């Protein structure tokens, strides 16, 4: 333990970055923690691209994972009364498949193509939502036909687990599956939170196996840690202030922004 602490101190002494660097790092963590606690991860796809402006991709993945897991634990506790377990089971089964595939091909796979595909699907999904909103009456029924959604859920959440493993962009495919079910916002956030808590914990042994995590990445994660509770409480506050209607408008808008942001990041 003492050796670990001494190594942390040595690493921190090398963190000579500008104020702008730390502002961008803090902002990216704040966005993710607000998103996960208040919007089921809808804005979380913006956090990693923000930090990619200042850090290499694999380092960013390693820094975010411990922070995301700590956030997940608290968010699951906050929303523990609201998850829809039948939907959650389908999502986790798909997520397991995607995570395993991501682990097997991580060292060989170029994630540019999959990120662009996911981003395009996010933009299309958001566009279709607003098109239906303004051109026809939206159905008010909130019935959920789980049996009819099993294949769709396994498919989208397999893609979610895969893209979450290789690029931390798993929120978009999961939302494409979950948003059409029109859950109340509490159930939506809780179900997404439980799902991502599960697949993020699953990443830990796989990331260690691939040597993605290191003492340096853990040291930077610890440095970012004080931002997490601020984002969690602010996200919960924002969720309570929004109506269901406004929540879905905002979530689909965030989905569109995530898609555009990912395409810009990959192509330029």
Secondary structure as the mmCIF struct_conf table of DSSP 4:
data_model
#
loop_
_struct_conf.conf_type_id
_struct_conf.id
_struct_conf.beg_label_comp_id
_struct_conf.beg_label_asym_id
_struct_conf.beg_label_seq_id
_struct_conf.end_label_comp_id
_struct_conf.end_label_asym_id
_struct_conf.end_label_seq_id
HELX_RH_AL_P HELX_RH_AL_P1 UNK A 2 UNK A 13
TURN_TY1_P TURN_TY1_P1 UNK A 14 UNK A 14
HELX_RH_AL_P HELX_RH_AL_P2 UNK A 19 UNK A 38
BEND BEND1 UNK A 39 UNK A 39
TURN_TY1_P TURN_TY1_P2 UNK A 40 UNK A 44
HELX_RH_AL_P HELX_RH_AL_P3 UNK A 45 UNK A 52
TURN_TY1_P TURN_TY1_P3 UNK A 53 UNK A 54
BEND BEND2 UNK A 55 UNK A 55
HELX_RH_AL_P HELX_RH_AL_P4 UNK A 57 UNK A 78
TURN_TY1_P TURN_TY1_P4 UNK A 79 UNK A 82
HELX_RH_AL_P HELX_RH_AL_P5 UNK A 85 UNK A 105
TURN_TY1_P TURN_TY1_P5 UNK A 106 UNK A 108
TURN_TY1_P TURN_TY1_P6 UNK A 111 UNK A 111
HELX_RH_AL_P HELX_RH_AL_P6 UNK A 112 UNK A 135
BEND BEND3 UNK A 136 UNK A 136
HELX_LH_PP_P HELX_LH_PP_P1 UNK A 137 UNK A 139
HELX_RH_AL_P HELX_RH_AL_P7 UNK A 146 UNK A 167
BEND BEND4 UNK A 168 UNK A 168
HELX_RH_AL_P HELX_RH_AL_P8 UNK A 170 UNK A 178
HELX_RH_3T_P HELX_RH_3T_P1 UNK A 179 UNK A 181
HELX_RH_AL_P HELX_RH_AL_P9 UNK A 185 UNK A 209
TURN_TY1_P TURN_TY1_P7 UNK A 210 UNK A 211
HELX_RH_AL_P HELX_RH_AL_P10 UNK A 215 UNK A 241
BEND BEND5 UNK A 242 UNK A 242
HELX_RH_AL_P HELX_RH_AL_P11 UNK A 244 UNK A 267
#
